[in-house]
Amino acid sequence: MGREEGDDRSEAQVAAALGIGRYRKHILYCTGGTCVPEAEGSSGWNHLKSRLRQLGEQGRLDPLDVFRTKVGCLRVCRGGPILVVYPEGVWYRGATPEIIDRILEEHVLGGKVVESHAFAHNPLTCEVEPGA
């Protein structure tokens, strides 16, 4: 839902349509770089999108509660695919579809870090005022 030719909406309008400012968690997923073959990264990304959609359809997750972003590289370049969940700032290695399911069930829905795949913690602790 980015800016396409003929789309005259402002950034604020696009952000509002995406639910930015409302979501509780932000998931970053690495689909490339040197730590994971591109096909594996793309497969994991597609699985993440599909699983989030399913959880929404099942009524287990409000679709606007979790924002997802595909990134080409998170600069760790080991143990990929890498997935990060904010605001907790938990960095996960080996985020294959099976591990993505565990992260979504245990961490995103259940509030418990999947320690067997977590390798770093960098929580966001500052509050930003809207319009600041």
DRENVEXLUM-905228 format. One record per residue: residue number from 0; x, y, z of N, C-alpha, C in turn. Coordinates in steps of 0.02 Angstrom, whole numbers, padded with zeros to 5 digits. Atoms other than C-alpha are relative to their C-alpha. Example, Ala and Ser with C-alpha at 12.3 -4.5 7.8 and 13.67 -1.06 7.14 Angstrom:
// DRENVEXLUM-905228
ZAVEX resi    n_X    n_Y    n_Z   ca_X   ca_Y   ca_Z    c_X    c_Y    c_Z
ZAVEX    0  00045 -00059  00000  00615 -00225  00390  00045  00060  00000
ZAVEX    1 -00042 -00059 -00003  00684 -00053  00357 -00039  00055  00037
// end
This chain:
// DRENVEXLUM-905228
ZAVEX resi    n_X    n_Y    n_Z   ca_X   ca_Y   ca_Z    c_X    c_Y    c_Z
ZAVEX    0  00041 -00059  00000  00000  00000  00000  00044  00062  00000
ZAVEX    1 -00044 -00059  00004  00141  00121 -00040 -00029  00051 -00047
ZAVEX    2  00022 -00053  00046  00130  00273 -00149  00009 -00024 -00071
ZAVEX    3 -00001  00022  00069  00086  00226 -00325 -00016  00058 -00046
ZAVEX    4  00014 -00053  00048  00072  00330 -00482 -00074  00017  00001
ZAVEX    5  00070 -00022 -00002 -00088  00432 -00475 -00028  00002  00071
ZAVEX    6  00022 -00001 -00070 -00099  00414 -00285  00020  00068  00030
ZAVEX    7 -00016 -00067 -00024 -00112  00592 -00219 -00010  00007  00075
ZAVEX    8  00007 -00003 -00073 -00134  00546 -00035  00066  00023  00032
ZAVEX    9 -00059 -00021 -00037 -00016  00625  00089  00029 -00059  00039
ZAVEX   10 -00030  00051 -00041  00103  00524  00196 -00043 -00014  00061
ZAVEX   11  00043  00009 -00058 -00012  00553  00344 -00062 -00041 -00017
ZAVEX   12  00059  00039  00020 -00160  00483  00248  00018 -00073 -00011
ZAVEX   13 -00022  00069  00010 -00063  00328  00196  00014 -00033  00067
ZAVEX   14 -00015  00026 -00067  00000  00305  00375 -00065 -00017  00037
ZAVEX   15  00064  00013 -00034 -00178  00319  00442 -00034 -00062 -00029
ZAVEX   16  00031  00058  00032 -00240  00191  00315  00035 -00065  00021
ZAVEX   17 -00038  00058 -00022 -00102  00072  00372 -00008 -00014  00075
ZAVEX   18  00008  00009 -00072 -00148  00095  00555  00060  00023  00040
ZAVEX   19 -00059 -00024 -00036  00017  00177  00600 -00023  00049  00054
ZAVEX   20  00021 -00039 -00057 -00003  00254  00771 -00047 -00040  00044
ZAVEX   21  00047  00041 -00037 -00121  00116  00828  00029 -00067  00019
ZAVEX   22 -00022  00069 -00013 -00023 -00046  00822  00041 -00005  00065
ZAVEX   23 -00034  00014 -00063  00050 -00125  00980  00069 -00030 -00010
ZAVEX   24 -00064  00033  00014  00192 -00223  00901  00020  00013 -00072
ZAVEX   25 -00028 -00008  00067  00306 -00203  00752  00047 -00058 -00010
ZAVEX   26 -00043  00056  00016  00384 -00355  00673  00041  00018 -00062
ZAVEX   27 -00045 -00010  00056  00536 -00332  00561  00025 -00069 -00020
ZAVEX   28 -00022  00066  00023  00582 -00482  00453  00050  00008 -00057
ZAVEX   29 -00054 -00004  00050  00744 -00500  00356 -00011 -00052 -00054
ZAVEX   30  00012  00046  00057  00719 -00576  00184  00062 -00009 -00043
ZAVEX   31 -00057  00005  00045  00894 -00561  00114  00066  00009  00037
ZAVEX   32 -00066 -00006 -00029  01072 -00517  00147  00039 -00065 -00010
ZAVEX   33 -00043  00058  00009  01205 -00650  00168 -00019 -00058  00046
ZAVEX   34  00015  00052 -00050  01124 -00749  00310 -00056 -00048 -00022
ZAVEX   35  00056  00042  00021  00978 -00823  00213 -00008  00004 -00076
ZAVEX   36  00014 -00003  00072  00945 -00873  00033 -00065  00039 -00013
ZAVEX   37  00058 -00043  00016  00821 -00755 -00050 -00065 -00039 -00001
ZAVEX   38  00062  00040  00003  00694 -00894 -00082 -00025 -00017  00070
ZAVEX   39  00020  00017 -00069  00694 -00944  00102 -00027  00062  00036
ZAVEX   40  00024 -00062 -00029  00675 -00763  00157 -00069  00018 -00026
ZAVEX   41  00065 -00016  00030  00531 -00735  00037 -00054 -00048  00025
ZAVEX   42  00048  00050 -00025  00447 -00896  00094 -00021  00016  00071
ZAVEX   43  00015 -00019 -00069  00459 -00843  00276 -00043  00062  00004
ZAVEX   44  00039 -00061  00001  00392 -00670  00237 -00073 -00015 -00020
ZAVEX   45  00067  00017  00022  00243 -00743  00144 -00037 -00038  00054
ZAVEX   46  00031  00037 -00055  00211 -00861  00289 -00021  00048  00056
ZAVEX   47  00016 -00049 -00052  00216 -00717  00415 -00063  00039 -00019
ZAVEX   48  00059 -00038  00023  00091 -00616  00312 -00063 -00044  00005
ZAVEX   49  00056  00045  00001 -00023 -00766  00291 -00024 -00017  00071
ZAVEX   50  00017  00019 -00069 -00016 -00816  00474 -00032  00058  00038
ZAVEX   51  00031 -00058 -00031 -00053 -00639  00535 -00072  00009 -00025
ZAVEX   52  00067 -00006  00029 -00202 -00634  00417 -00046 -00053  00030
ZAVEX   53  00040  00054 -00029 -00264 -00803  00482 -00019  00016  00073
ZAVEX   54  00014 -00017 -00070 -00250 -00746  00663 -00053  00054  00005
ZAVEX   55  00051 -00051  00002 -00353 -00594  00619 -00068 -00029 -00018
ZAVEX   56  00063  00031  00021 -00485 -00697  00530 -00029 -00044  00055
ZAVEX   57  00022  00043 -00055 -00494 -00813  00682 -00022  00042  00060
ZAVEX   58  00018 -00044 -00055 -00524 -00661  00794  00049 -00003  00058
ZAVEX   59 -00050  00006 -00053 -00366 -00698  00893  00046  00061  00002
ZAVEX   60 -00045 -00058  00005 -00276 -00540  00837 -00034  00053 -00043
ZAVEX   61  00026 -00055  00040 -00339 -00371  00780  00052  00013 -00054
ZAVEX   62 -00048 -00010  00054 -00259 -00347  00609  00042  00064  00006
ZAVEX   63 -00038 -00062 -00008 -00205 -00171  00659  00041  00000  00064
ZAVEX   64 -00041  00003 -00060 -00121 -00229  00820  00073 -00013 -00015
ZAVEX   65 -00069  00018  00018  00035 -00292  00730  00015  00028 -00069
ZAVEX   66 -00024 -00027  00063  00127 -00198  00595  00061 -00041 -00021
ZAVEX   67 -00056  00041  00023  00249 -00297  00488  00039  00038 -00054
ZAVEX   68 -00043 -00032  00049  00396 -00235  00387  00051 -00049 -00025
ZAVEX   69 -00050  00043  00032  00502 -00332  00264  00062  00042 -00011
ZAVEX   70 -00063 -00035  00010  00685 -00280  00265  00048 -00046 -00037
ZAVEX   71 -00048  00039  00037  00827 -00336  00154  00056 -00028  00042
ZAVEX   72 -00056  00022 -00042  00956 -00350  00292 -00004  00036  00067
ZAVEX   73 -00002 -00029 -00067  00962 -00322  00481  00071  00003  00027
ZAVEX   74 -00071 -00009 -00013  01153 -00323  00479  00032 -00050  00048
ZAVEX   75 -00029  00052 -00042  01177 -00473  00593  00038 -00050 -00044
ZAVEX   76 -00030  00042  00051  01215 -00583  00441  00023 -00068  00026
ZAVEX   77 -00010  00067 -00027  01213 -00744  00542 -00066 -00026  00026
ZAVEX   78  00057  00032 -00031  01079 -00866  00591 -00068  00019 -00028
ZAVEX   79  00063 -00023  00029  00947 -00798  00473 -00047 -00055 -00019
ZAVEX   80  00027 -00068  00000  00814 -00767  00436 -00008  00028  00071
ZAVEX   81  00005 -00036 -00063  00812 -00638  00575 -00069  00033  00004
ZAVEX   82  00064 -00032 -00012  00648 -00575  00649  00006  00038  00066
ZAVEX   83 -00003 -00042 -00060  00632 -00433  00776 -00071  00021  00018
ZAVEX   84  00066 -00021 -00024  00479 -00395  00883  00010  00061  00046
ZAVEX   85  00000 -00061 -00041  00459 -00217  00950 -00070  00012  00025
ZAVEX   86 -00047 -00041 -00036  00428 -00134  01070  00047 -00038  00046
ZAVEX   87 -00044  00038 -00045  00508 -00276  01169  00072 -00002 -00024
ZAVEX   88 -00067  00001  00028  00656 -00274  01051  00033 -00068  00005
ZAVEX   89 -00028  00068 -00002  00678 -00462  01048  00020 -00020 -00071
ZAVEX   90 -00029  00021  00064  00790 -00522  00906  00002 -00076 -00001
ZAVEX   91  00003  00073  00007  00759 -00700  00845  00041 -00023 -00060
ZAVEX   92 -00037  00031  00056  00870 -00810  00737 -00041 -00059 -00026
ZAVEX   93  00031  00059  00029  00816 -00950  00621 -00075  00004 -00006
ZAVEX   94  00072 -00012  00002  00643 -00876  00592 -00031 -00032 -00062
ZAVEX   95  00034  00039  00052  00577 -01012  00478 -00075  00000  00014
ZAVEX   96  00072  00001 -00013  00389 -01037  00460 -00018 -00033  00067
ZAVEX   97  00015  00033 -00064  00388 -01158  00609  00016  00046  00059
ZAVEX   98 -00020 -00045 -00054  00480 -01033  00719 -00043  00063  00000
ZAVEX   99  00045 -00057  00004  00374 -00889  00657 -00066 -00017  00036
ZAVEX  100  00061  00020 -00034  00221 -00986  00716  00009  00001  00076
ZAVEX  101 -00013 -00002 -00073  00299 -01008  00889  00004  00071  00025
ZAVEX  102 -00007 -00070 -00021  00346 -00823  00898 -00068  00033  00004
ZAVEX  103  00067 -00031  00000  00170 -00770  00851 -00042 -00027  00057
ZAVEX  104  00041  00029 -00054  00086 -00891  00972  00026  00018  00069
ZAVEX  105 -00028 -00007 -00067  00204 -00878  01120  00016  00072  00018
ZAVEX  106 -00021 -00068 -00016  00272 -00701  01107 -00054  00051 -00015
ZAVEX  107  00048 -00053  00020  00149 -00594  01010 -00067 -00009  00034
ZAVEX  108  00065  00012 -00032 -00010 -00676  01077  00007 -00015  00074
ZAVEX  109 -00006  00023 -00069  00055 -00751  01239  00043  00043  00045
ZAVEX  110 -00042 -00044 -00041  00179 -00619  01296  00063 -00032  00028
ZAVEX  111 -00058  00035 -00026  00319 -00746  01326  00052 -00007 -00057
ZAVEX  112 -00054  00004  00050  00486 -00733  01233  00018 -00073 -00014
ZAVEX  113 -00022  00067  00020  00538 -00888  01137  00076 -00001  00009
ZAVEX  114 -00071 -00007 -00018  00707 -00895  01225  00046 -00046 -00041
ZAVEX  115 -00043  00046  00038  00771 -01044  01124  00022  00029 -00067
ZAVEX  116 -00019 -00032  00064  00779 -00931  00969  00019  00073  00008
ZAVEX  117 -00017 -00070 -00012  00806 -00760  01048  00076  00005  00012
ZAVEX  118 -00071 -00008 -00011  00985 -00697  01040  00019  00070  00023
ZAVEX  119 -00014 -00068 -00024  00971 -00512  01086 -00064  00033  00022
ZAVEX  120  00058 -00037 -00026  00856 -00395  01180  00019  00075  00000
ZAVEX  121 -00010 -00072  00003  00842 -00208  01146 -00068  00034  00002
ZAVEX  122  00068 -00029 -00005  00675 -00145  01213 -00001  00075 -00012
ZAVEX  123  00011 -00072  00008  00608  00024  01164 -00035  00023  00064
ZAVEX  124  00026 -00020 -00064  00578  00115  01326 -00024  00072  00003
ZAVEX  125  00020 -00069 -00003  00547  00296  01281 -00068  00009 -00031
ZAVEX  126  00066 -00017  00026  00375  00367  01250  00007  00061 -00046
ZAVEX  127 -00001 -00056  00047  00353  00482  01100 -00070  00029 -00003
ZAVEX  128  00064 -00034  00003  00214  00609  01106 -00022  00007 -00073
ZAVEX  129  00024 -00012  00068  00104  00615  00950  00013  00072 -00022
ZAVEX  130 -00015 -00066  00027  00156  00760  00841  00066  00029  00022
ZAVEX  131 -00065 -00025 -00025  00325  00776  00928  00053 -00007 -00053
// end
